[in-house]
Amino acid sequence: MSRATKIVATLGPASSSPEVLERMIVAGVDVVRLNFSHGKAQDHIDRANLVRETAQRAGRQVAIMADLQGPKIRVGKFEGNKTLLEQGQLFILDASHTELGNNERVGLDYKELPRDVKPGDTLLLNDGLIVLTVDRIVGEQVYTLVKIGGELSNNKGINKQGGGLTAPALTAKDMEDIKTAMSFQCEYLAVSFPKNATDMEMARQLANVAGEPWRHKPGLIAKIERSEAIPVLESILKASDGIMVARGDLAIEVGNAAVPALQKRMIRMAREMDKVVITATQMMESMIVNPVPTRAEVSDVANAVLDGTDAVMLSAETAAGKYPVETVEHMALIALEAERAEDVSLDADFTNKHFGRIDQSIAMGALFTAHHLGCKAIVALTESGSTALWMSRHKIHVPIYGLTSQSLSQRKMALYRNVRPILMPSYTDRDVALAKAESLLVEQGVLRPGDTYAITCGEPMGYPGGTNMLKVCRVG
């Protein structure tokens, strides 16, 4: 049994050498995340080129996800780079303060904060480790009382409990970064802090315009990290190609205890709506410094896999950790073991389901047939990758092979759960295409003489959305 759940790894100082990156890709990385919160445009272009070259050398298909920074809702800098806040003291967040901060006040990157808060609001700084209660607002100054103190250093993030900060999802920096990401044709663009579908529609419009010289349209991933996004999750999903369960900022806004149930709900909703879903934040956090994960982290990764997530994501673990390769290896092993234990309930999945499209019906028919016949593989001849995506929304222990002539579709499918993308030339003759597909899979060791497999394609060949044929074959 080969692993179905995909692994997203963030590139950073610990993983930017060709040697380490190649070992990570061989160990199981399917998608490389470029974090636009750090580095300059040329840094990301160079890293994207490195990923493409290294993946080709390793003989694996790897997608690139450009992750936009989003609004900088942060405090400014301090004298000596940090200060110590004591419980009960007064501390001022001052949007007009341009000098270095001290123990009494600090400036703000986010100048709208005084208009976004009111007395009694709770502000959480540094990932919720420091808690402030708003006492009063005087002009550009937010007077707060320290409820939970601690060390506060330069540029730490600010969240408002319950949400309500008005910062737009797309900043001027993000708009420039979209142009950079389109210049190297990233397969996925992750949008930080979207509040509604309009944020995602604007990001798509900007990306499509920026990608026009290359006729490139990336998949859009909405990072769900604002409490305002939860009530409108369905409309955000409709406007996106997938979501990221970004548990860090989301947990600060809605509370840690609410996140596990939200994670399950988001994964289920994404799969039901034929969208991809990535589970992220602190999945293997201890491996930044330790060579093995904690038991809790093992359970966390395994539960996300059992929930049906397409991918599990690594952030600082691979960007700045001591053990980037080992972290990927552990994550791949955990995912594989969890998949062995998962139940396949295809019959129940299809009960009371109605498929209005021929291509979707064919995709579901292939799953049902392969499951009950015990096929070795399911093969989808697909231009856009949509047929493989629909198949991947249901748990099945039969691997799905997405054969396409489009390089973009091939790399996009690297994120789809249980889908192995393969590049194959396009053929206008159906019988030739079917024969070539079988010989390619035999050549790659996927199929052997005597194996049965289900294959789907469209007639006439080569048109996206035209899948209308299912055939069960036996290798001669």
Buried (B, 14 or more C-beta within 10 A) or exposed (E): EEBBBBBBBBBBEBBBEEEBBBBBBBBBBBBBBBBBEBBEBEBBBBBBEBBBEBBEEBEBBBBBBBBBBBBBBBBBBBEEEEBEBEEEEEBBBBBEBEEBBEBEBBBBBBEBBBEBBEEEBBBBBBBBBBBBBBBEBEEBBBBBBBBBBBEBEBEBBBBBBEBBBEBBBBBEBBBEBBBBBBBBBBBBBBBBBBBBBBBBBBBBEBBBEBBEEEEBBBBBBBBBBBBBBBEBBEBBBEBBBBBBBBBBBBBBBBEEEBBBEBBBBBBEBBBEBBBBBBBBBBBBBBBBEBEBBEEEBBEBBBBBBBBBBBBBBBBBBBBBBEBBBBBBBBBBBBBBBBBEEBEBEBEEBBEEEEBEEBBBBBBBBBBBBBBEEEBBBBBBBBBBBBBBBBBBBBBBBBBBBBBBBBEBBBBBBBBBBBBBBBBBEEBEEBEEBBEBBBEBBBEEEBBEEEBBBBBBBBEEBBEBBBBBBBBEBEBE
